Amino acid sequence: SPIALASGQSEYGFAEKVVEGMFIIVNSITIKIHSKAFHASFELWQLQGYSVNPNWQQSDLRLTRITDPHRGEVLTF
């Protein structure tokens, strides 16, 4: 994986194999903010999370990151 390569490893790691192809669905999240000046509440419904490639398509985890070897940084989609 690009993360493994950036850290000097060359193999597709155990963690990547475990989460490969997984996604998460959350039915509802409520965020409440209380202060002396105001009160606010936000509710988010039907959230889905999954890995995508740079073209915003669901993809193998190995293809969902761009590595910058000069800066040692990894951009994850």
N, CA, C, O and CB atoms as a CASP TS submission, in Angstrom:
PFRMAT TS
TARGET T0000
AUTHOR 0000-0000-0000
METHOD Language model
MODEL 1
PARENT N/A
ATOM      1  N   SER     1       0.834  -1.189   0.000  1.00  0.00           N
ATOM      2  CA  SER     1       0.000   0.000   0.000  1.00  0.00           C
ATOM      3  C   SER     1       0.871   1.241   0.000  1.00  0.00           C
ATOM      4  O   SER     1       2.026   1.170   0.420  1.00  0.00           O
ATOM      5  CB  SER     1      -0.944   0.004   1.206  1.00  0.00           C
ATOM      6  N   PRO     2       0.358   2.377  -0.456  1.00  0.00           N
ATOM      7  CA  PRO     2       1.152   3.608  -0.433  1.00  0.00           C
ATOM      8  C   PRO     2       1.614   3.989   0.965  1.00  0.00           C
ATOM      9  O   PRO     2       2.716   4.511   1.132  1.00  0.00           O
ATOM     10  CB  PRO     2       0.355   4.741  -1.020  1.00  0.00           C
ATOM     11  N   ILE     3       0.779   3.730   1.976  1.00  0.00           N
ATOM     12  CA  ILE     3       1.202   4.043   3.341  1.00  0.00           C
ATOM     13  C   ILE     3       2.363   3.147   3.734  1.00  0.00           C
ATOM     14  O   ILE     3       3.332   3.610   4.336  1.00  0.00           O
ATOM     15  CB  ILE     3       0.030   3.878   4.337  1.00  0.00           C
ATOM     16  N   ALA     4       2.272   1.871   3.397  1.00  0.00           N
ATOM     17  CA  ALA     4       3.369   0.961   3.703  1.00  0.00           C
ATOM     18  C   ALA     4       4.626   1.369   2.956  1.00  0.00           C
ATOM     19  O   ALA     4       5.721   1.327   3.517  1.00  0.00           O
ATOM     20  CB  ALA     4       2.988  -0.479   3.351  1.00  0.00           C
ATOM     21  N   LEU     5       4.483   1.766   1.692  1.00  0.00           N
ATOM     22  CA  LEU     5       5.647   2.200   0.921  1.00  0.00           C
ATOM     23  C   LEU     5       6.265   3.456   1.513  1.00  0.00           C
ATOM     24  O   LEU     5       7.488   3.579   1.572  1.00  0.00           O
ATOM     25  CB  LEU     5       5.259   2.447  -0.532  1.00  0.00           C
ATOM     26  N   ALA     6       5.425   4.393   1.952  1.00  0.00           N
ATOM     27  CA  ALA     6       5.934   5.633   2.535  1.00  0.00           C
ATOM     28  C   ALA     6       6.683   5.370   3.829  1.00  0.00           C
ATOM     29  O   ALA     6       7.595   6.115   4.186  1.00  0.00           O
ATOM     30  CB  ALA     6       4.794   6.610   2.785  1.00  0.00           C
ATOM     31  N   SER     7       6.299   4.304   4.539  1.00  0.00           N
ATOM     32  CA  SER     7       6.970   3.993   5.795  1.00  0.00           C
ATOM     33  C   SER     7       8.074   2.964   5.614  1.00  0.00           C
ATOM     34  O   SER     7       8.642   2.486   6.596  1.00  0.00           O
ATOM     35  CB  SER     7       5.967   3.494   6.810  1.00  0.00           C
ATOM     36  N   GLY     8       8.387   2.613   4.358  1.00  0.00           N
ATOM     37  CA  GLY     8       9.479   1.691   4.095  1.00  0.00           C
ATOM     38  C   GLY     8       9.051   0.241   3.960  1.00  0.00           C
ATOM     39  O   GLY     8       9.902  -0.621   3.742  1.00  0.00           O
ATOM     40  N   GLN     9       7.754  -0.065   4.082  1.00  0.00           N
ATOM     41  CA  GLN     9       7.270  -1.424   3.912  1.00  0.00           C
ATOM     42  C   GLN     9       6.819  -1.602   2.472  1.00  0.00           C
ATOM     43  O   GLN     9       6.427  -0.634   1.821  1.00  0.00           O
ATOM     44  CB  GLN     9       6.115  -1.737   4.901  1.00  0.00           C
ATOM     45  N   SER    10       6.871  -2.833   1.966  1.00  0.00           N
ATOM     46  CA  SER    10       6.513  -3.047   0.568  1.00  0.00           C
ATOM     47  C   SER    10       5.326  -3.981   0.396  1.00  0.00           C
ATOM     48  O   SER    10       5.004  -4.338  -0.738  1.00  0.00           O
ATOM     49  CB  SER    10       7.692  -3.594  -0.179  1.00  0.00           C
ATOM     50  N   GLU    11       4.667  -4.390   1.465  1.00  0.00           N
ATOM     51  CA  GLU    11       3.578  -5.346   1.334  1.00  0.00           C
ATOM     52  C   GLU    11       2.236  -4.723   1.696  1.00  0.00           C
ATOM     53  O   GLU    11       2.166  -3.711   2.394  1.00  0.00           O
ATOM     54  CB  GLU    11       3.840  -6.559   2.207  1.00  0.00           C
ATOM     55  N   TYR    12       1.185  -5.347   1.210  1.00  0.00           N
ATOM     56  CA  TYR    12      -0.180  -4.941   1.537  1.00  0.00           C
ATOM     57  C   TYR    12      -0.454  -5.475   2.930  1.00  0.00           C
ATOM     58  O   TYR    12      -0.525  -6.690   3.117  1.00  0.00           O
ATOM     59  CB  TYR    12      -1.239  -5.477   0.479  1.00  0.00           C
ATOM     60  N   GLY    13      -0.609  -4.599   3.911  1.00  0.00           N
ATOM     61  CA  GLY    13      -0.644  -4.980   5.315  1.00  0.00           C
ATOM     62  C   GLY    13      -1.937  -5.616   5.777  1.00  0.00           C
ATOM     63  O   GLY    13      -2.945  -5.609   5.071  1.00  0.00           O
ATOM     64  N   PHE    14      -1.886  -6.168   6.984  1.00  0.00           N
ATOM     65  CA  PHE    14      -3.030  -6.834   7.592  1.00  0.00           C
ATOM     66  C   PHE    14      -4.215  -5.887   7.742  1.00  0.00           C
ATOM     67  O   PHE    14      -5.349  -6.256   7.434  1.00  0.00           O
ATOM     68  CB  PHE    14      -2.646  -7.406   8.948  1.00  0.00           C
ATOM     69  N   ALA    15      -3.958  -4.666   8.215  1.00  0.00           N
ATOM     70  CA  ALA    15      -5.048  -3.702   8.410  1.00  0.00           C
ATOM     71  C   ALA    15      -5.747  -3.395   7.095  1.00  0.00           C
ATOM     72  O   ALA    15      -6.974  -3.305   7.058  1.00  0.00           O
ATOM     73  CB  ALA    15      -4.516  -2.406   9.035  1.00  0.00           C
ATOM     74  N   GLU    16      -4.991  -3.233   6.019  1.00  0.00           N
ATOM     75  CA  GLU    16      -5.600  -2.965   4.709  1.00  0.00           C
ATOM     76  C   GLU    16      -6.459  -4.147   4.265  1.00  0.00           C
ATOM     77  O   GLU    16      -7.530  -3.952   3.692  1.00  0.00           O
ATOM     78  CB  GLU    16      -4.509  -2.672   3.652  1.00  0.00           C
ATOM     79  N   LYS    17      -5.995  -5.375   4.526  1.00  0.00           N
ATOM     80  CA  LYS    17      -6.761  -6.562   4.139  1.00  0.00           C
ATOM     81  C   LYS    17      -8.063  -6.663   4.928  1.00  0.00           C
ATOM     82  O   LYS    17      -9.086  -7.082   4.388  1.00  0.00           O
ATOM     83  CB  LYS    17      -5.924  -7.828   4.346  1.00  0.00           C
ATOM     84  N   VAL    18      -8.028  -6.280   6.206  1.00  0.00           N
ATOM     85  CA  VAL    18      -9.223  -6.370   7.047  1.00  0.00           C
ATOM     86  C   VAL    18     -10.297  -5.402   6.579  1.00  0.00           C
ATOM     87  O   VAL    18     -11.468  -5.779   6.516  1.00  0.00           O
ATOM     88  CB  VAL    18      -8.870  -6.091   8.507  1.00  0.00           C
ATOM     89  N   VAL    19      -9.938  -4.168   6.248  1.00  0.00           N
ATOM     90  CA  VAL    19     -10.938  -3.160   5.893  1.00  0.00           C
ATOM     91  C   VAL    19     -11.236  -3.097   4.403  1.00  0.00           C
ATOM     92  O   VAL    19     -12.083  -2.308   3.985  1.00  0.00           O
ATOM     93  CB  VAL    19     -10.484  -1.814   6.359  1.00  0.00           C
ATOM     94  N   GLU    20     -10.568  -3.897   3.599  1.00  0.00           N
ATOM     95  CA  GLU    20     -10.795  -3.908   2.157  1.00  0.00           C
ATOM     96  C   GLU    20     -12.262  -4.191   1.847  1.00  0.00           C
ATOM     97  O   GLU    20     -12.809  -5.200   2.293  1.00  0.00           O
ATOM     98  CB  GLU    20      -9.894  -4.952   1.477  1.00  0.00           C
ATOM     99  N   GLY    21     -12.885  -3.323   1.100  1.00  0.00           N
ATOM    100  CA  GLY    21     -14.261  -3.525   0.676  1.00  0.00           C
ATOM    101  C   GLY    21     -15.315  -3.179   1.716  1.00  0.00           C
ATOM    102  O   GLY    21     -16.508  -3.317   1.444  1.00  0.00           O
ATOM    103  N   MET    22     -14.912  -2.734   2.895  1.00  0.00           N
ATOM    104  CA  MET    22     -15.885  -2.374   3.927  1.00  0.00           C
ATOM    105  C   MET    22     -16.412  -0.963   3.694  1.00  0.00           C
ATOM    106  O   MET    22     -15.734  -0.120   3.106  1.00  0.00           O
ATOM    107  CB  MET    22     -15.256  -2.484   5.328  1.00  0.00           C
ATOM    108  N   PHE    23     -17.609  -0.727   4.156  1.00  0.00           N
ATOM    109  CA  PHE    23     -18.160   0.621   4.180  1.00  0.00           C
ATOM    110  C   PHE    23     -19.026   0.749   5.422  1.00  0.00           C
ATOM    111  O   PHE    23     -19.387  -0.251   6.042  1.00  0.00           O
ATOM    112  CB  PHE    23     -18.978   0.932   2.882  1.00  0.00           C
ATOM    113  N   ILE    24     -19.353   1.971   5.778  1.00  0.00           N
ATOM    114  CA  ILE    24     -20.134   2.221   6.987  1.00  0.00           C
ATOM    115  C   ILE    24     -21.376   3.029   6.620  1.00  0.00           C
ATOM    116  O   ILE    24     -21.320   3.946   5.801  1.00  0.00           O
ATOM    117  CB  ILE    24     -19.284   2.969   8.057  1.00  0.00           C
ATOM    118  N   ILE    25     -22.495   2.670   7.241  1.00  0.00           N
ATOM    119  CA  ILE    25     -23.744   3.408   7.064  1.00  0.00           C
ATOM    120  C   ILE    25     -24.227   3.825   8.452  1.00  0.00           C
ATOM    121  O   ILE    25     -24.364   2.990   9.346  1.00  0.00           O
ATOM    122  CB  ILE    25     -24.833   2.540   6.308  1.00  0.00           C
ATOM    123  N   VAL    26     -24.481   5.113   8.624  1.00  0.00           N
ATOM    124  CA  VAL    26     -24.982   5.653   9.887  1.00  0.00           C
ATOM    125  C   VAL    26     -26.362   6.234   9.607  1.00  0.00           C
ATOM    126  O   VAL    26     -26.509   7.089   8.734  1.00  0.00           O
ATOM    127  CB  VAL    26     -24.004   6.742  10.491  1.00  0.00           C
ATOM    128  N   ASN    27     -27.363   5.781  10.334  1.00  0.00           N
ATOM    129  CA  ASN    27     -28.726   6.256  10.099  1.00  0.00           C
ATOM    130  C   ASN    27     -28.943   7.687  10.558  1.00  0.00           C
ATOM    131  O   ASN    27     -29.614   8.457   9.872  1.00  0.00           O
ATOM    132  CB  ASN    27     -29.706   5.358  10.794  1.00  0.00           C
ATOM    133  N   SER    28     -28.384   8.062  11.715  1.00  0.00           N
ATOM    134  CA  SER    28     -28.667   9.394  12.241  1.00  0.00           C
ATOM    135  C   SER    28     -27.588   9.833  13.223  1.00  0.00           C
ATOM    136  O   SER    28     -27.130   9.046  14.051  1.00  0.00           O
ATOM    137  CB  SER    28     -30.039   9.420  12.919  1.00  0.00           C
ATOM    138  N   ILE    29     -27.188  11.095  13.122  1.00  0.00           N
ATOM    139  CA  ILE    29     -26.275  11.724  14.073  1.00  0.00           C
ATOM    140  C   ILE    29     -26.887  13.070  14.447  1.00  0.00           C
ATOM    141  O   ILE    29     -27.261  13.854  13.574  1.00  0.00           O
ATOM    142  CB  ILE    29     -24.816  11.892  13.471  1.00  0.00           C
ATOM    143  N   THR    30     -26.986  13.330  15.740  1.00  0.00           N
ATOM    144  CA  THR    30     -27.483  14.619  16.219  1.00  0.00           C
ATOM    145  C   THR    30     -26.361  15.333  16.950  1.00  0.00           C
ATOM    146  O   THR    30     -25.736  14.772  17.851  1.00  0.00           O
ATOM    147  CB  THR    30     -28.722  14.439  17.146  1.00  0.00           C
ATOM    148  N   ILE    31     -26.109  16.572  16.559  1.00  0.00           N
ATOM    149  CA  ILE    31     -25.083  17.406  17.183  1.00  0.00           C
ATOM    150  C   ILE    31     -25.793  18.584  17.836  1.00  0.00           C
ATOM    151  O   ILE    31     -26.489  19.345  17.164  1.00  0.00           O
ATOM    152  CB  ILE    31     -24.006  17.891  16.135  1.00  0.00           C
ATOM    153  N   LYS    32     -25.615  18.732  19.144  1.00  0.00           N
ATOM    154  CA  LYS    32     -26.260  19.831  19.876  1.00  0.00           C
ATOM    155  C   LYS    32     -25.186  20.741  20.448  1.00  0.00           C
ATOM    156  O   LYS    32     -24.205  20.274  21.027  1.00  0.00           O
ATOM    157  CB  LYS    32     -27.186  19.289  21.012  1.00  0.00           C
ATOM    158  N   ILE    33     -25.379  22.045  20.283  1.00  0.00           N
ATOM    159  CA  ILE    33     -24.457  23.053  20.795  1.00  0.00           C
ATOM    160  C   ILE    33     -25.239  23.962  21.735  1.00  0.00           C
ATOM    161  O   ILE    33     -26.256  24.541  21.354  1.00  0.00           O
ATOM    162  CB  ILE    33     -23.791  23.874  19.631  1.00  0.00           C
ATOM    163  N   HIS    34     -24.754  24.078  22.965  1.00  0.00           N
ATOM    164  CA  HIS    34     -25.398  24.942  23.959  1.00  0.00           C
ATOM    165  C   HIS    34     -24.367  25.938  24.477  1.00  0.00           C
ATOM    166  O   HIS    34     -23.291  25.548  24.933  1.00  0.00           O
ATOM    167  CB  HIS    34     -26.006  24.103  25.136  1.00  0.00           C
ATOM    168  N   SER    35     -24.696  27.209  24.405  1.00  0.00           N
ATOM    169  CA  SER    35     -23.845  28.251  24.979  1.00  0.00           C
ATOM    170  C   SER    35     -24.747  29.326  25.568  1.00  0.00           C
ATOM    171  O   SER    35     -25.966  29.278  25.403  1.00  0.00           O
ATOM    172  CB  SER    35     -22.870  28.855  23.906  1.00  0.00           C
ATOM    173  N   LYS    36     -24.157  30.283  26.247  1.00  0.00           N
ATOM    174  CA  LYS    36     -24.957  31.373  26.819  1.00  0.00           C
ATOM    175  C   LYS    36     -25.596  32.227  25.722  1.00  0.00           C
ATOM    176  O   LYS    36     -26.674  32.787  25.920  1.00  0.00           O
ATOM    177  CB  LYS    36     -24.085  32.256  27.729  1.00  0.00           C
ATOM    178  N   ALA    37     -24.934  32.325  24.567  1.00  0.00           N
ATOM    179  CA  ALA    37     -25.422  33.182  23.484  1.00  0.00           C
ATOM    180  C   ALA    37     -26.501  32.516  22.631  1.00  0.00           C
ATOM    181  O   ALA    37     -27.410  33.195  22.153  1.00  0.00           O
ATOM    182  CB  ALA    37     -24.269  33.588  22.601  1.00  0.00           C
ATOM    183  N   PHE    38     -26.419  31.209  22.435  1.00  0.00           N
ATOM    184  CA  PHE    38     -27.387  30.543  21.561  1.00  0.00           C
ATOM    185  C   PHE    38     -27.387  29.035  21.800  1.00  0.00           C
ATOM    186  O   PHE    38     -26.510  28.488  22.467  1.00  0.00           O
ATOM    187  CB  PHE    38     -27.077  30.845  20.085  1.00  0.00           C
ATOM    188  N   HIS    39     -28.399  28.387  21.232  1.00  0.00           N
ATOM    189  CA  HIS    39     -28.513  26.933  21.213  1.00  0.00           C
ATOM    190  C   HIS    39     -28.680  26.526  19.752  1.00  0.00           C
ATOM    191  O   HIS    39     -29.376  27.200  18.991  1.00  0.00           O
ATOM    192  CB  HIS    39     -29.722  26.422  22.107  1.00  0.00           C
ATOM    193  N   ALA    40     -28.051  25.438  19.367  1.00  0.00           N
ATOM    194  CA  ALA    40     -28.177  24.954  17.992  1.00  0.00           C
ATOM    195  C   ALA    40     -28.231  23.431  18.002  1.00  0.00           C
ATOM    196  O   ALA    40     -27.708  22.777  18.904  1.00  0.00           O
ATOM    197  CB  ALA    40     -26.996  25.458  17.109  1.00  0.00           C
ATOM    198  N   SER    41     -28.867  22.893  16.990  1.00  0.00           N
ATOM    199  CA  SER    41     -28.957  21.452  16.840  1.00  0.00           C
ATOM    200  C   SER    41     -28.885  21.117  15.355  1.00  0.00           C
ATOM    201  O   SER    41     -29.572  21.728  14.537  1.00  0.00           O
ATOM    202  CB  SER    41     -30.265  20.898  17.480  1.00  0.00           C
ATOM    203  N   PHE    42     -28.057  20.152  15.019  1.00  0.00           N
ATOM    204  CA  PHE    42     -27.919  19.688  13.638  1.00  0.00           C
ATOM    205  C   PHE    42     -28.174  18.194  13.631  1.00  0.00           C
ATOM    206  O   PHE    42     -27.707  17.475  14.514  1.00  0.00           O
ATOM    207  CB  PHE    42     -26.504  20.027  13.047  1.00  0.00           C
ATOM    208  N   GLU    43     -28.909  17.728  12.639  1.00  0.00           N
ATOM    209  CA  GLU    43     -29.132  16.295  12.516  1.00  0.00           C
ATOM    210  C   GLU    43     -28.761  15.858  11.103  1.00  0.00           C
ATOM    211  O   GLU    43     -29.214  16.438  10.116  1.00  0.00           O
ATOM    212  CB  GLU    43     -30.608  15.928  12.843  1.00  0.00           C
ATOM    213  N   LEU    44     -27.938  14.836  11.027  1.00  0.00           N
ATOM    214  CA  LEU    44     -27.500  14.280   9.743  1.00  0.00           C
ATOM    215  C   LEU    44     -28.119  12.893   9.598  1.00  0.00           C
ATOM    216  O   LEU    44     -28.096  12.096  10.536  1.00  0.00           O
ATOM    217  CB  LEU    44     -25.927  14.214   9.647  1.00  0.00           C
ATOM    218  N   TRP    45     -28.671  12.609   8.420  1.00  0.00           N
ATOM    219  CA  TRP    45     -29.359  11.349   8.172  1.00  0.00           C
ATOM    220  C   TRP    45     -28.699  10.582   7.034  1.00  0.00           C
ATOM    221  O   TRP    45     -28.134  11.171   6.112  1.00  0.00           O
ATOM    222  CB  TRP    45     -30.832  11.600   7.854  1.00  0.00           C
ATOM    223  N   GLN    46     -28.780   9.277   7.116  1.00  0.00           N
ATOM    224  CA  GLN    46     -28.369   8.367   6.043  1.00  0.00           C
ATOM    225  C   GLN    46     -26.965   8.669   5.514  1.00  0.00           C
ATOM    226  O   GLN    46     -26.782   8.903   4.320  1.00  0.00           O
ATOM    227  CB  GLN    46     -29.364   8.438   4.902  1.00  0.00           C
ATOM    228  N   LEU    47     -25.991   8.661   6.399  1.00  0.00           N
ATOM    229  CA  LEU    47     -24.604   8.895   6.002  1.00  0.00           C
ATOM    230  C   LEU    47     -23.964   7.583   5.577  1.00  0.00           C
ATOM    231  O   LEU    47     -24.197   6.545   6.195  1.00  0.00           O
ATOM    232  CB  LEU    47     -23.800   9.541   7.153  1.00  0.00           C
ATOM    233  N   GLN    48     -23.160   7.630   4.522  1.00  0.00           N
ATOM    234  CA  GLN    48     -22.419   6.462   4.066  1.00  0.00           C
ATOM    235  C   GLN    48     -20.957   6.835   3.933  1.00  0.00           C
ATOM    236  O   GLN    48     -20.624   7.921   3.460  1.00  0.00           O
ATOM    237  CB  GLN    48     -22.979   5.929   2.723  1.00  0.00           C
ATOM    238  N   GLY    49     -20.095   5.941   4.348  1.00  0.00           N
ATOM    239  CA  GLY    49     -18.665   6.179   4.217  1.00  0.00           C
ATOM    240  C   GLY    49     -17.988   5.004   3.537  1.00  0.00           C
ATOM    241  O   GLY    49     -18.196   3.854   3.925  1.00  0.00           O
ATOM    242  N   TYR    50     -17.189   5.281   2.540  1.00  0.00           N
ATOM    243  CA  TYR    50     -16.446   4.248   1.831  1.00  0.00           C
ATOM    244  C   TYR    50     -15.255   4.896   1.147  1.00  0.00           C
ATOM    245  O   TYR    50     -15.225   6.112   0.959  1.00  0.00           O
ATOM    246  CB  TYR    50     -17.348   3.507   0.801  1.00  0.00           C
ATOM    247  N   SER    51     -14.282   4.090   0.777  1.00  0.00           N
ATOM    248  CA  SER    51     -13.079   4.604   0.123  1.00  0.00           C
ATOM    249  C   SER    51     -13.312   4.771  -1.370  1.00  0.00           C
ATOM    250  O   SER    51     -13.953   3.938  -2.010  1.00  0.00           O
ATOM    251  CB  SER    51     -11.887   3.670   0.373  1.00  0.00           C
ATOM    252  N   VAL    52     -12.786   5.850  -1.910  1.00  0.00           N
ATOM    253  CA  VAL    52     -12.879   6.118  -3.343  1.00  0.00           C
ATOM    254  C   VAL    52     -11.494   6.417  -3.901  1.00  0.00           C
ATOM    255  O   VAL    52     -10.572   6.758  -3.160  1.00  0.00           O
ATOM    256  CB  VAL    52     -13.844   7.296  -3.624  1.00  0.00           C
ATOM    257  N   ASN    53     -11.363   6.284  -5.210  1.00  0.00           N
ATOM    258  CA  ASN    53     -10.098   6.619  -5.865  1.00  0.00           C
ATOM    259  C   ASN    53     -10.111   8.102  -6.259  1.00  0.00           C
ATOM    260  O   ASN    53     -11.111   8.780  -6.021  1.00  0.00           O
ATOM    261  CB  ASN    53      -9.861   5.712  -7.119  1.00  0.00           C
ATOM    262  N   PRO    54      -9.040   8.619  -6.850  1.00  0.00           N
ATOM    263  CA  PRO    54      -9.015  10.037  -7.229  1.00  0.00           C
ATOM    264  C   PRO    54     -10.109  10.455  -8.218  1.00  0.00           C
ATOM    265  O   PRO    54     -10.362  11.648  -8.382  1.00  0.00           O
ATOM    266  CB  PRO    54      -7.685  10.360  -7.821  1.00  0.00           C
ATOM    267  N   ASN    55     -10.764   9.482  -8.881  1.00  0.00           N
ATOM    268  CA  ASN    55     -11.875   9.786  -9.794  1.00  0.00           C
ATOM    269  C   ASN    55     -13.231   9.663  -9.096  1.00  0.00           C
ATOM    270  O   ASN    55     -14.266   9.672  -9.762  1.00  0.00           O
ATOM    271  CB  ASN    55     -11.830   8.853 -11.009  1.00  0.00           C
ATOM    272  N   TRP    56     -13.240   9.550  -7.781  1.00  0.00           N
ATOM    273  CA  TRP    56     -14.421   9.466  -6.935  1.00  0.00           C
ATOM    274  C   TRP    56     -15.260   8.226  -7.206  1.00  0.00           C
ATOM    275  O   TRP    56     -16.485   8.273  -7.090  1.00  0.00           O
ATOM    276  CB  TRP    56     -15.262  10.690  -7.121  1.00  0.00           C
ATOM    277  N   GLN    57     -14.617   7.112  -7.566  1.00  0.00           N
ATOM    278  CA  GLN    57     -15.301   5.838  -7.752  1.00  0.00           C
ATOM    279  C   GLN    57     -14.884   4.906  -6.623  1.00  0.00           C
ATOM    280  O   GLN    57     -13.729   4.925  -6.199  1.00  0.00           O
ATOM    281  CB  GLN    57     -14.976   5.213  -9.149  1.00  0.00           C
ATOM    282  N   GLN    58     -15.835   4.072  -6.121  1.00  0.00           N
ATOM    283  CA  GLN    58     -15.462   3.100  -5.095  1.00  0.00           C
ATOM    284  C   GLN    58     -14.363   2.225  -5.655  1.00  0.00           C
ATOM    285  O   GLN    58     -14.414   1.808  -6.812  1.00  0.00           O
ATOM    286  CB  GLN    58     -16.684   2.243  -4.642  1.00  0.00           C
ATOM    287  N   SER    59     -13.362   1.947  -4.823  1.00  0.00           N
ATOM    288  CA  SER    59     -12.199   1.260  -5.351  1.00  0.00           C
ATOM    289  C   SER    59     -11.482   0.466  -4.269  1.00  0.00           C
ATOM    290  O   SER    59     -11.723   0.653  -3.077  1.00  0.00           O
ATOM    291  CB  SER    59     -11.249   2.252  -5.985  1.00  0.00           C
ATOM    292  N   ASP    60     -10.601  -0.418  -4.706  1.00  0.00           N
ATOM    293  CA  ASP    60      -9.683  -1.161  -3.855  1.00  0.00           C
ATOM    294  C   ASP    60      -8.879  -0.164  -3.019  1.00  0.00           C
ATOM    295  O   ASP    60      -8.457   0.872  -3.533  1.00  0.00           O
ATOM    296  CB  ASP    60      -8.740  -2.073  -4.705  1.00  0.00           C
ATOM    297  N   LEU    61      -8.665  -0.464  -1.748  1.00  0.00           N
ATOM    298  CA  LEU    61      -7.952   0.468  -0.873  1.00  0.00           C
ATOM    299  C   LEU    61      -6.572   0.841  -1.397  1.00  0.00           C
ATOM    300  O   LEU    61      -6.088   1.942  -1.136  1.00  0.00           O
ATOM    301  CB  LEU    61      -7.819  -0.127   0.500  1.00  0.00           C
ATOM    302  N   ARG    62      -5.936  -0.063  -2.132  1.00  0.00           N
ATOM    303  CA  ARG    62      -4.601   0.231  -2.665  1.00  0.00           C
ATOM    304  C   ARG    62      -4.633   1.376  -3.668  1.00  0.00           C
ATOM    305  O   ARG    62      -3.599   1.985  -3.941  1.00  0.00           O
ATOM    306  CB  ARG    62      -4.010  -1.011  -3.321  1.00  0.00           C
ATOM    307  N   LEU    63      -5.804   1.676  -4.220  1.00  0.00           N
ATOM    308  CA  LEU    63      -5.931   2.712  -5.244  1.00  0.00           C
ATOM    309  C   LEU    63      -6.589   3.983  -4.719  1.00  0.00           C
ATOM    310  O   LEU    63      -6.915   4.873  -5.505  1.00  0.00           O
ATOM    311  CB  LEU    63      -6.722   2.181  -6.412  1.00  0.00           C
ATOM    312  N   THR    64      -6.792   4.086  -3.403  1.00  0.00           N
ATOM    313  CA  THR    64      -7.514   5.227  -2.842  1.00  0.00           C
ATOM    314  C   THR    64      -6.600   6.268  -2.217  1.00  0.00           C
ATOM    315  O   THR    64      -7.072   7.171  -1.526  1.00  0.00           O
ATOM    316  CB  THR    64      -8.495   4.751  -1.814  1.00  0.00           C
ATOM    317  N   ARG    65      -5.311   6.154  -2.447  1.00  0.00           N
ATOM    318  CA  ARG    65      -4.351   7.094  -1.860  1.00  0.00           C
ATOM    319  C   ARG    65      -3.360   7.555  -2.916  1.00  0.00           C
ATOM    320  O   ARG    65      -3.030   6.818  -3.845  1.00  0.00           O
ATOM    321  CB  ARG    65      -3.607   6.449  -0.672  1.00  0.00           C
ATOM    322  N   ILE    66      -2.892   8.785  -2.757  1.00  0.00           N
ATOM    323  CA  ILE    66      -1.813   9.310  -3.592  1.00  0.00           C
ATOM    324  C   ILE    66      -0.658   9.625  -2.654  1.00  0.00           C
ATOM    325  O   ILE    66      -0.832  10.339  -1.666  1.00  0.00           O
ATOM    326  CB  ILE    66      -2.265  10.589  -4.418  1.00  0.00           C
ATOM    327  N   THR    67       0.520   9.095  -2.961  1.00  0.00           N
ATOM    328  CA  THR    67       1.698   9.307  -2.125  1.00  0.00           C
ATOM    329  C   THR    67       2.611  10.340  -2.755  1.00  0.00           C
ATOM    330  O   THR    67       2.881  10.286  -3.955  1.00  0.00           O
ATOM    331  CB  THR    67       2.455   7.991  -1.906  1.00  0.00           C
ATOM    332  N   ASP    68       3.089  11.282  -1.952  1.00  0.00           N
ATOM    333  CA  ASP    68       4.101  12.248  -2.381  1.00  0.00           C
ATOM    334  C   ASP    68       5.410  11.846  -1.716  1.00  0.00           C
ATOM    335  O   ASP    68       5.640  12.185  -0.555  1.00  0.00           O
ATOM    336  CB  ASP    68       3.695  13.734  -2.009  1.00  0.00           C
ATOM    337  N   PRO    69       6.283  11.121  -2.440  1.00  0.00           N
ATOM    338  CA  PRO    69       7.518  10.617  -1.830  1.00  0.00           C
ATOM    339  C   PRO    69       8.484  11.722  -1.422  1.00  0.00           C
ATOM    340  O   PRO    69       9.300  11.524  -0.522  1.00  0.00           O
ATOM    341  CB  PRO    69       8.209   9.685  -2.782  1.00  0.00           C
ATOM    342  N   HIS    70       8.405  12.880  -2.068  1.00  0.00           N
ATOM    343  CA  HIS    70       9.318  13.976  -1.734  1.00  0.00           C
ATOM    344  C   HIS    70       8.963  14.610  -0.393  1.00  0.00           C
ATOM    345  O   HIS    70       9.846  15.025   0.357  1.00  0.00           O
ATOM    346  CB  HIS    70       9.296  15.039  -2.834  1.00  0.00           C
ATOM    347  N   ARG    71       7.679  14.683  -0.096  1.00  0.00           N
ATOM    348  CA  ARG    71       7.234  15.298   1.159  1.00  0.00           C
ATOM    349  C   ARG    71       6.915  14.258   2.224  1.00  0.00           C
ATOM    350  O   ARG    71       6.734  14.601   3.392  1.00  0.00           O
ATOM    351  CB  ARG    71       6.013  16.167   0.912  1.00  0.00           C
ATOM    352  N   GLY    72       6.844  12.980   1.825  1.00  0.00           N
ATOM    353  CA  GLY    72       6.510  11.926   2.775  1.00  0.00           C
ATOM    354  C   GLY    72       5.073  11.991   3.253  1.00  0.00           C
ATOM    355  O   GLY    72       4.778  11.613   4.387  1.00  0.00           O
ATOM    356  N   GLU    73       4.170  12.468   2.397  1.00  0.00           N
ATOM    357  CA  GLU    73       2.766  12.620   2.765  1.00  0.00           C
ATOM    358  C   GLU    73       1.892  11.703   1.919  1.00  0.00           C
ATOM    359  O   GLU    73       2.242  11.354   0.791  1.00  0.00           O
ATOM    360  CB  GLU    73       2.319  14.081   2.603  1.00  0.00           C
ATOM    361  N   VAL    74       0.749  11.317   2.483  1.00  0.00           N
ATOM    362  CA  VAL    74      -0.208  10.473   1.788  1.00  0.00           C
ATOM    363  C   VAL    74      -1.562  11.172   1.807  1.00  0.00           C
ATOM    364  O   VAL    74      -2.041  11.566   2.870  1.00  0.00           O
ATOM    365  CB  VAL    74      -0.293   9.056   2.438  1.00  0.00           C
ATOM    366  N   LEU    75      -2.189  11.331   0.624  1.00  0.00           N
ATOM    367  CA  LEU    75      -3.524  11.911   0.509  1.00  0.00           C
ATOM    368  C   LEU    75      -4.507  10.756   0.356  1.00  0.00           C
ATOM    369  O   LEU    75      -4.405   9.975  -0.590  1.00  0.00           O
ATOM    370  CB  LEU    75      -3.621  12.919  -0.703  1.00  0.00           C
ATOM    371  N   THR    76      -5.461  10.646   1.284  1.00  0.00           N
ATOM    372  CA  THR    76      -6.436   9.565   1.267  1.00  0.00           C
ATOM    373  C   THR    76      -7.787  10.112   0.839  1.00  0.00           C
ATOM    374  O   THR    76      -8.215  11.158   1.326  1.00  0.00           O
ATOM    375  CB  THR    76      -6.535   8.885   2.649  1.00  0.00           C
ATOM    376  N   PHE    77      -8.471   9.405  -0.080  1.00  0.00           N
ATOM    377  CA  PHE    77      -9.784   9.822  -0.566  1.00  0.00           C
ATOM    378  C   PHE    77     -10.865   9.072   0.170  1.00  0.00           C
ATOM    379  O   PHE    77     -12.050   9.280  -0.094  1.00  0.00           O
ATOM    380  CB  PHE    77      -9.911   9.595  -2.078  1.00  0.00           C
TER
END
